[in-house]
């Protein structure tokens, strides 16, 4: 392919966007790809050695995921001259599987180049994945034994009557286990100390834990507003995903893409998590940073998706921006050509991309700005 950036993405999550001459974006079919990980390879300017940085995270490759949401990330650097097992080598095996499944060429592609500068062996047992198999995501939990505490950090996506997440974690729970769940609380002000507020969460999951655990606490993580350099106010919501198993002062934390849902934990999605061994003291410091409030109010139905057959179709318009080849990826603006395609039976009247605008031409020279992430399309006098 001859490019230095390769992105695998779920086939139903690619909705156009800028054409990047230095990148290849490959669609991956069902089961749904929900894993979020990366390998970055670069040369140390001081030593000249090639460094491979492995990243496992909860963040999507979106502006929200990379700059706004409250996410969690685990990363590890591997030296090209070290023979020690590395997280990057383990993740490379997952990428090779996706390459094979999507029938990409192996000749001098990004994955082949990455492999030339990595140890042959990976970090065995630390990565748990359902990318290539439909099995429970977590390792054999019977060998871990019942936990003193289970700490869960998650957005609220589980179905209202779901009990699958509880069943997946059941081997860890005894009559003495306490479960603490930290969840996004959009209605909770970050300056409030009230415990009576509504929070979106599955009542089925809560009731399931209450039926098997000694105690369960639901804690709301407030959204807070920060100001960007350009003066825009942004709301930061919890999107981190972690399950921490506590035995005394020892903690095994599973961090990555998996929400507290049945599809994530039971293998219906393609997920990837990494196991981190840490201390209770470190875990407590992390949780303190969430500034959570114990919840005693009501729970509302979590956000659900609407089947596509029930959604009014969008107007038939596609916009593609092809960046000129001489432009640099590190820039904050790029010159290129905007290509527009539209339904001849319902044509738009104009497109605005401040400070630029254009009438409906098939091709239009534009400057794409990193800080301006969307077009406004007008159909007559209405925005689309």
C-alpha positions as CSV (number, residue, x, y, z in Angstrom):
1,X,0.0,0.0,0.0
2,X,3.0,2.3,0.5
3,X,1.4,4.4,3.3
4,X,2.5,4.8,6.9
5,X,-0.9,4.8,8.6
6,X,-3.3,1.9,8.6
7,X,-6.7,2.1,10.4
8,X,-9.1,-0.9,10.8
9,X,-12.6,0.3,11.6
10,X,-16.0,-1.3,12.0
11,X,-17.8,-1.3,8.6
12,X,-20.9,0.5,10.1
13,X,-18.8,3.2,11.7
14,X,-17.2,4.8,8.7
15,X,-19.2,7.7,7.4
16,X,-16.9,9.5,5.0
17,X,-14.7,12.3,6.1
18,X,-11.4,13.7,4.8
19,X,-9.4,11.6,2.3
20,X,-5.9,11.2,3.8
21,X,-3.2,10.5,1.3
22,X,-0.9,9.0,4.0
23,X,-3.5,6.6,5.4
24,X,-5.4,3.5,4.5
25,X,-8.8,2.9,6.2
26,X,-10.0,-0.7,6.0
27,X,-13.6,-1.7,6.8
28,X,-14.0,-4.8,9.1
29,X,-17.2,-6.8,8.8
30,X,-19.3,-8.4,11.6
31,X,-19.0,-9.3,14.4
32,X,-18.8,-5.6,15.3
33,X,-15.2,-4.4,15.8
34,X,-15.2,-2.4,19.1
35,X,-11.6,-2.9,20.1
36,X,-9.5,0.3,20.5
37,X,-5.7,-0.1,20.3
38,X,-2.7,1.1,18.3
39,X,1.0,0.6,17.7
40,X,3.0,3.7,17.0
41,X,6.6,3.3,15.7
42,X,9.2,6.1,15.7
43,X,12.9,6.7,16.0
44,X,14.4,8.2,19.2
45,X,16.1,11.4,18.0
46,X,18.8,11.0,20.7
47,X,19.7,7.3,20.6
48,X,18.6,6.6,17.0
49,X,16.8,3.4,18.3
50,X,13.4,2.5,17.0
51,X,10.7,2.7,19.7
52,X,7.3,0.8,19.3
53,X,4.6,2.3,21.5
54,X,1.7,0.0,22.2
55,X,-1.6,1.7,23.3
56,X,-4.8,0.0,24.6
57,X,-7.5,2.5,25.4
58,X,-11.2,3.1,25.8
59,X,-11.0,6.1,23.4
60,X,-12.5,6.0,19.9
61,X,-10.6,7.6,17.0
62,X,-12.7,10.7,17.2
63,X,-12.2,14.3,18.4
64,X,-14.3,13.4,21.5
65,X,-12.2,10.3,22.2
66,X,-8.9,12.0,21.7
67,X,-9.5,15.4,23.2
68,X,-12.7,15.7,25.2
69,X,-14.0,12.5,26.9
70,X,-12.8,11.2,30.2
71,X,-10.9,8.1,28.9
72,X,-8.4,5.6,30.2
73,X,-5.3,4.4,28.4
74,X,-2.5,1.9,29.0
75,X,0.7,2.2,27.0
76,X,4.1,0.5,26.9
77,X,7.3,1.3,24.9
78,X,9.4,-1.4,23.4
79,X,13.0,-1.0,22.3
80,X,13.8,-2.4,18.9
81,X,17.0,-4.0,20.3
82,X,15.3,-5.7,23.3
83,X,14.4,-9.3,23.1
84,X,12.0,-9.0,26.0
85,X,8.3,-9.8,25.3
86,X,6.3,-6.7,24.6
87,X,2.7,-5.6,24.5
88,X,3.3,-4.3,21.0
89,X,4.2,-7.8,19.7
90,X,1.0,-9.2,21.2
91,X,-1.1,-6.4,19.5
92,X,0.7,-7.1,16.2
93,X,-0.8,-10.6,16.2
94,X,-4.3,-9.1,16.4
95,X,-3.5,-6.8,13.5
96,X,-2.2,-9.7,11.4
97,X,-5.4,-11.5,11.9
98,X,-7.4,-8.5,10.7
99,X,-5.1,-8.2,7.7
100,X,-5.7,-11.8,6.8
101,X,-9.5,-11.5,7.3
102,X,-9.8,-8.4,5.2
103,X,-7.4,-9.9,2.5
104,X,-4.9,-7.1,2.6
105,X,-1.6,-7.5,0.7
106,X,1.3,-8.4,3.0
107,X,4.0,-6.9,0.7
108,X,5.7,-4.0,2.5
109,X,2.5,-3.0,4.2
110,X,2.4,-1.1,7.5
111,X,2.0,-4.3,9.6
112,X,5.0,-6.0,7.9
113,X,7.2,-2.9,8.6
114,X,6.1,-2.8,12.2
115,X,7.0,-6.5,12.7
116,X,10.6,-6.0,11.5
117,X,11.3,-3.8,14.5
118,X,9.5,-5.8,17.2
119,X,10.5,-8.7,19.4
120,X,9.1,-12.0,18.2
121,X,7.3,-12.8,21.5
122,X,4.4,-10.9,23.1
123,X,3.3,-10.3,26.7
124,X,1.6,-13.6,27.3
125,X,-1.6,-13.6,29.4
126,X,-1.9,-9.8,29.6
127,X,-4.0,-9.2,26.6
128,X,-7.5,-10.7,26.3
129,X,-9.2,-10.4,23.0
130,X,-12.3,-11.6,21.1
131,X,-11.2,-10.2,17.8
132,X,-10.5,-13.6,16.3
133,X,-12.9,-15.8,18.4
134,X,-16.3,-15.6,20.0
135,X,-15.5,-16.6,23.6
136,X,-16.0,-14.8,26.9
137,X,-13.7,-11.8,27.0
138,X,-12.3,-12.1,30.6
139,X,-9.9,-14.9,31.5
140,X,-10.9,-18.0,33.5
141,X,-12.3,-16.2,36.5
142,X,-12.7,-19.4,38.6
143,X,-8.9,-19.4,39.1
144,X,-9.0,-15.9,40.4
145,X,-11.4,-16.6,43.2
146,X,-14.0,-14.4,44.8
147,X,-13.0,-10.8,45.2
148,X,-13.1,-8.6,48.2
149,X,-14.2,-5.7,46.0
150,X,-15.1,-5.4,42.3
151,X,-14.7,-1.8,41.0
152,X,-16.3,-1.1,37.6
153,X,-15.9,2.1,35.6
154,X,-18.3,2.3,32.6
155,X,-20.6,4.3,30.5
156,X,-24.2,3.2,30.7
157,X,-25.0,1.1,27.6
158,X,-26.4,-2.2,29.1
159,X,-30.1,-3.1,28.2
160,X,-32.7,-2.2,30.9
161,X,-33.4,-5.9,31.7
162,X,-29.9,-7.2,31.1
163,X,-28.3,-9.7,33.5
164,X,-25.5,-10.9,31.2
165,X,-22.8,-8.7,32.7
166,X,-23.6,-10.0,36.2
167,X,-23.4,-13.6,34.9
168,X,-20.0,-12.9,33.3
169,X,-18.6,-11.7,36.6
170,X,-20.4,-14.2,38.8
171,X,-17.3,-16.4,39.6
172,X,-15.7,-13.3,41.2
173,X,-18.6,-12.6,43.5
174,X,-19.4,-14.1,46.9
175,X,-21.7,-13.2,49.7
176,X,-18.8,-11.0,51.1
177,X,-18.0,-9.2,47.9
178,X,-18.7,-5.5,47.5
179,X,-19.4,-4.1,44.0
180,X,-18.7,-0.4,43.2
181,X,-19.9,1.0,39.9
182,X,-18.7,4.4,38.6
183,X,-21.0,5.7,35.8
184,X,-21.5,8.8,33.8
185,X,-24.0,11.2,35.5
186,X,-25.0,13.9,32.9
187,X,-27.5,15.5,35.3
188,X,-25.0,15.9,38.2
189,X,-23.3,19.3,38.4
190,X,-19.6,19.0,39.2
191,X,-20.0,21.4,42.1
192,X,-23.0,19.5,43.7
193,X,-22.7,17.2,46.7
194,X,-26.2,16.0,46.4
195,X,-26.8,12.2,46.4
196,X,-30.4,12.5,45.0
197,X,-30.2,12.8,41.2
198,X,-31.2,10.7,38.2
199,X,-28.5,8.6,36.5
200,X,-28.9,6.5,33.3
201,X,-28.1,2.9,34.2
202,X,-29.6,-0.5,33.7
203,X,-31.9,-1.5,36.6
204,X,-31.5,-5.1,35.4
205,X,-27.7,-5.0,36.0
206,X,-28.2,-3.3,39.4
207,X,-30.8,-5.9,40.6
208,X,-28.5,-8.7,39.3
209,X,-25.6,-7.5,41.4
210,X,-27.8,-7.0,44.5
211,X,-28.9,-10.6,44.2
212,X,-25.4,-12.1,44.6
213,X,-23.1,-9.5,46.2
214,X,-22.9,-8.4,49.8
215,X,-23.2,-4.7,48.9
216,X,-23.4,-2.6,45.8
217,X,-22.7,1.1,45.4
218,X,-23.6,3.1,42.3
219,X,-21.5,6.3,42.1
220,X,-22.2,9.1,39.6
221,X,-19.2,10.7,37.8
222,X,-20.1,14.3,37.0
223,X,-19.4,15.9,33.6
224,X,-17.4,19.0,33.8
225,X,-16.9,21.9,31.4
226,X,-13.5,23.1,30.3
227,X,-12.5,25.8,27.9
228,X,-10.4,25.2,24.8
229,X,-7.7,27.6,23.7
230,X,-10.1,29.0,21.0
231,X,-12.6,29.9,23.8
232,X,-15.1,27.1,23.1
233,X,-16.7,25.4,26.1
234,X,-16.6,21.6,26.0
235,X,-18.4,19.1,28.2
236,X,-16.2,16.1,29.3
237,X,-18.2,12.9,29.8
238,X,-17.0,9.6,31.3
239,X,-16.2,7.1,28.5
240,X,-13.5,5.0,30.4
241,X,-14.0,1.3,30.8
242,X,-12.3,-0.7,33.5
243,X,-13.1,-3.7,35.7
244,X,-10.8,-4.0,38.8
245,X,-10.7,-7.1,40.9
246,X,-9.5,-6.4,44.4
247,X,-8.0,-9.0,46.8
248,X,-6.7,-7.2,49.9
249,X,-4.1,-4.7,48.7
250,X,-3.6,-6.4,45.3
251,X,-5.6,-5.3,42.2
252,X,-6.0,-6.9,38.8
253,X,-7.5,-4.2,36.5
254,X,-8.8,-5.0,33.0
255,X,-8.7,-1.9,30.9
256,X,-9.7,-1.3,27.3
257,X,-12.8,-1.2,25.0
258,X,-15.3,-3.3,26.9
259,X,-18.4,-1.7,28.4
260,X,-20.4,-3.4,31.1
261,X,-22.7,-5.1,28.6
262,X,-23.4,-8.7,27.5
263,X,-22.1,-8.3,23.9
264,X,-18.8,-6.9,25.3
265,X,-18.2,-9.5,28.0
266,X,-19.7,-12.6,26.3
267,X,-17.8,-12.4,23.0
268,X,-20.5,-11.0,20.7
269,X,-18.4,-7.9,20.0
270,X,-14.8,-7.9,19.0
271,X,-13.2,-6.4,22.1
272,X,-9.7,-6.1,23.5
273,X,-8.6,-5.4,27.0
274,X,-5.2,-5.5,28.8
275,X,-4.6,-6.8,32.3
276,X,-2.7,-4.4,34.7
277,X,-1.5,-5.5,38.1
278,X,-1.4,-2.7,40.5
279,X,-2.1,-1.8,44.2
280,X,-5.2,-0.7,46.0
281,X,-3.5,2.6,46.8
282,X,-3.0,3.4,43.1
283,X,-6.6,2.4,42.3
284,X,-8.0,4.6,45.1
285,X,-6.0,7.6,43.7
286,X,-7.5,7.0,40.2
287,X,-11.0,6.8,41.6
288,X,-10.5,9.9,43.7
289,X,-9.7,11.8,40.4
290,X,-13.2,10.9,39.1
291,X,-14.8,13.1,41.9
292,X,-17.7,10.7,42.0
293,X,-20.8,11.1,44.2
294,X,-22.6,8.2,45.8
295,X,-26.0,7.8,44.2
296,X,-29.3,7.2,46.1
297,X,-31.8,8.6,43.6
298,X,-33.5,7.0,40.7
299,X,-32.0,5.4,37.6
300,X,-33.3,6.1,34.1
301,X,-33.2,3.9,31.1
302,X,-29.8,3.9,29.4
303,X,-29.4,5.3,25.9
304,X,-30.5,2.8,23.3
305,X,-30.0,2.6,19.6
306,X,-32.9,2.7,17.1
307,X,-33.1,0.1,14.4
308,X,-32.2,1.6,11.0
309,X,-35.6,0.7,9.5
310,X,-37.2,3.1,12.0
311,X,-35.0,6.1,11.2
312,X,-35.9,8.6,8.6
313,X,-33.3,8.4,5.8
314,X,-30.9,11.3,5.4
315,X,-30.8,13.3,2.2
316,X,-28.6,11.6,-0.4
317,X,-25.4,13.7,-0.2
318,X,-21.8,12.7,0.1
319,X,-18.8,14.9,0.7
320,X,-15.2,13.8,0.3
321,X,-12.2,16.0,0.8
322,X,-9.0,14.9,-0.9
323,X,-5.9,16.5,0.6
324,X,-3.1,17.5,-1.7
325,X,-0.2,15.1,-1.5
326,X,2.4,17.7,-0.6
327,X,0.5,18.6,2.6
328,X,1.9,17.4,5.9
329,X,0.0,15.3,8.4
330,X,1.2,17.4,11.3
331,X,-0.3,20.6,10.0
332,X,-3.5,22.2,11.4
333,X,-4.9,23.0,8.0
334,X,-4.7,21.3,4.6
335,X,-5.3,22.5,1.0
336,X,-7.3,20.1,-1.2
337,X,-10.4,19.5,-3.3
338,X,-13.9,19.0,-1.9
339,X,-15.9,16.5,-4.0
340,X,-19.7,16.5,-3.6
341,X,-22.3,14.0,-4.8
342,X,-26.0,14.4,-4.3
343,X,-29.4,12.9,-5.2
344,X,-30.5,14.6,-8.4
345,X,-34.1,14.5,-7.1
346,X,-33.3,16.4,-4.0
347,X,-30.4,18.6,-4.6
348,X,-28.9,20.9,-1.9
349,X,-28.6,24.6,-2.6
350,X,-25.2,25.4,-1.1
351,X,-22.5,24.2,1.3
352,X,-20.8,26.3,4.0
353,X,-17.5,25.6,5.7
354,X,-16.6,28.9,7.5
355,X,-15.1,31.1,6.4
356,X,-15.6,29.4,3.0
357,X,-18.8,28.6,1.1
358,X,-19.6,27.2,-2.3
359,X,-22.5,26.7,-4.7
360,X,-23.1,23.1,-5.8
361,X,-20.2,22.2,-8.1
362,X,-18.9,18.7,-8.4
363,X,-15.4,19.8,-7.4
364,X,-14.3,22.8,-5.3
365,X,-11.0,23.9,-4.0
366,X,-11.1,24.2,-0.2
367,X,-8.9,24.6,2.9
368,X,-9.6,22.0,5.6
369,X,-9.1,23.2,9.1
370,X,-8.4,20.8,12.1
371,X,-10.6,23.1,14.3
372,X,-13.5,23.0,11.9
373,X,-14.9,19.5,11.8
374,X,-18.2,19.7,9.9
375,X,-19.9,21.2,6.8
376,X,-23.3,22.8,6.8
377,X,-25.4,21.7,3.9
378,X,-28.5,23.7,2.9
379,X,-31.5,22.2,1.1
380,X,-33.4,25.3,0.0
381,X,-33.5,27.4,3.1
382,X,-33.2,24.5,5.5
383,X,-30.0,23.0,7.0
384,X,-29.2,19.4,6.4
